[in-house]
Amino acid sequence: MNFFDGLGKTLEEVAKQVEEKSGELLEAGKLNIEIFKQEDAIRRTYRKIGEQVSQCYEKGERFGEKVNQLCDEIQERKKKVEELKAKLSEIRKADKASDEERRETEWQEANIIPSEPEISYYEAVEQIRKMQESQ
């Protein structure tokens, strides 16, 4: 019986330790979450400050040399973003046009649609989908 009594006491002690550790881990997790929330709020506030300074700079206000340099950098990057967006738009337009031409050529070569279609490309696609669904 001594063996089982000792085993029971050991298991009770282990259970208490596990309970204490899980409570500590839970508390540490809660604290880590709160720390993250506070740090995130700080980052958002920094961003708001930066946006406000940048807006004032765009309106002609000037600040210390370092802030002015950073604002210049933002302006240059904004211009670059607009240029990249314009290029992307052109590429998408060109890709869309070439895709439509390619599809139409493939369909004509496969004799799926006549060379002078009486229906639009999208109507033809819809008809093909309906045919495939009925099979």
C-alpha positions in Angstrom: 0.0 0.0 0.0 2.9 2.4 0.6 3.7 2.3 -3.1 0.2 3.3 -4.1 0.0 6.0 -1.3 3.3 7.4 -2.5 2.1 7.2 -6.2 -1.1 9.0 -5.3 0.7 11.8 -3.5 3.2 12.1 -6.4 0.3 12.4 -8.9 -1.4 15.0 -6.8 1.8 17.1 -6.6 2.3 16.7 -10.4 -1.3 17.8 -11.0 -0.9 20.8 -8.8 2.3 21.8 -10.6 0.6 21.4 -14.0 -2.3 23.5 -12.8 0.1 26.2 -11.6 2.2 26.1 -14.8 -0.9 26.3 -17.0 -2.1 29.2 -15.0 1.2 30.9 -15.4 1.3 30.2 -19.2 -2.3 31.5 -19.5 -1.3 34.7 -17.7 1.8 35.0 -19.8 -0.2 34.6 -23.0 -2.7 37.2 -21.9 0.2 39.6 -21.1 1.8 38.9 -24.5 -1.4 39.7 -26.3 -1.8 42.9 -24.4 1.8 43.9 -25.2 1.2 43.2 -28.9 -2.0 45.3 -28.8 -0.2 48.2 -27.2 2.8 48.0 -29.6 0.4 47.8 -32.6 -1.5 50.9 -31.3 1.9 52.7 -31.1 2.7 51.7 -34.7 -0.7 52.9 -35.9 -0.1 56.2 -34.0 3.3 56.6 -35.6 1.7 56.0 -39.0 -0.9 58.7 -38.3 1.8 61.1 -37.3 3.7 60.4 -40.5 0.6 60.7 -42.6 -0.2 64.1 -41.0 3.3 65.4 -41.5 3.3 64.2 -45.1 0.0 65.9 -45.8 1.3 69.2 -44.2 4.4 68.9 -46.3 2.4 68.5 -49.5 0.6 71.7 -48.6 3.9 73.6 -48.4 4.8 73.3 -44.7 8.4 72.6 -43.9 10.0 70.9 -40.9 13.4 70.0 -39.7 16.0 68.9 -42.4 15.6 65.2 -41.6 11.8 65.3 -41.8 11.9 67.3 -45.0 14.2 64.6 -46.5 11.8 61.9 -45.5 8.9 63.8 -46.9 10.8 64.2 -50.2 11.4 60.5 -50.3 7.7 59.9 -49.8 6.8 62.2 -52.6 9.3 60.5 -54.9 8.0 57.1 -54.0 4.4 58.2 -54.6 5.3 59.4 -58.1 7.1 56.0 -58.7 3.9 54.1 -57.5 1.8 56.1 -59.9 4.2 55.4 -62.8 4.2 51.7 -61.9 0.4 51.6 -61.7 0.2 53.2 -65.2 2.6 50.6 -66.6 0.6 47.8 -65.0 -2.6 49.2 -66.4 -1.1 49.3 -69.9 0.2 45.7 -69.5 -3.2 44.5 -68.4 -4.9 46.1 -71.3 -2.4 44.7 -73.7 -2.6 41.2 -72.2 -6.4 41.3 -72.2 -6.4 42.3 -75.9 -3.8 39.7 -76.9 -5.6 37.0 -74.8 -8.9 37.8 -76.6 -7.2 37.7 -80.0 -5.4 34.5 -79.2 -8.6 32.8 -78.0 -10.5 33.9 -81.1 -7.7 32.7 -83.4 -7.6 29.3 -81.6 -11.3 29.0 -81.9 -11.3 29.9 -85.6 -8.5 27.4 -86.2 -10.5 24.7 -84.4 -13.6 25.7 -86.4 -15.5 26.4 -83.3 -16.6 29.8 -84.5 -16.8 31.2 -88.0 -14.1 33.7 -89.0 -16.7 36.4 -88.9 -18.6 35.6 -85.7 -22.3 36.4 -85.6 -22.2 36.3 -81.8 -19.8 37.8 -79.4 -16.9 36.0 -77.8 -18.7 35.9 -74.4 -21.9 34.5 -76.0 -19.9 31.8 -77.7 -18.2 30.9 -74.4 -21.6 30.7 -72.7 -22.9 28.4 -75.4 -19.9 26.1 -75.1 -20.4 25.9 -71.3 -24.0 25.0 -71.8 -23.0 22.3 -74.3 -20.4 20.9 -71.9 -22.9 20.9 -69.0 -25.5 19.0 -71.1 -23.0 16.2 -71.9 
